[in-house]
Amino acid sequence: MSGGHFNYTQYQLTQIADDIEQLIVDNDNEEKNEWGDVTGRHYTAETISAFQTAVDMLRQSYTYVKRVDWLVSGDDSEEDFHTRLRKELRDKHMSGDHNMDQYRHQTWVGLTEEEVENIVDKNTHYREGYQLWCSGKGVAEGVEARLREKNK
């Protein structure tokens, strides 16, 4: 195991994310516990959506903290830090291991214009994240124009 600068506490982020995911799964559960209480909490869809956003952000935070940990612990060079961070974030996005709301908060680190265009073209839900990416990167209007053409 590499790293250690943060005493491996970044793994608590994944445990919290797992616990929140379990709350999502159990939300509508009608089973009763040993005291006779219903185990599901029956939160609204809006609340569950916020829970899912929290899960996505915790998992992304874990990736960032892990990469920082490896860098400051001397396990990665600065170049490795950036390369591995981009790869891990990109792999997570491309694998489908995410919720639609994640892209509203995503920084889109390391993605090329073509990769972003492909994501947005296939998933109109990502439009808001794409617009944030464009404004942060000063991307040419050409990408936006190509997407409008495809969606006619």
Buried (B, 14 or more C-beta within 10 A) or exposed (E): EEBEBBEEEBEEBBEBBEEBBEBBEEBEEEEEEEEEEEEBEEBEEEBBBBBBBBBBBBBBBBBBBBBBBBBBEEBBEEEEBBBBBBEBBBEBBEEEEBBBBBBBEBEBBBBEBEBBBEBBBEEEEBEBBBEBBBEEEEBEEEBBEEBEEEEE
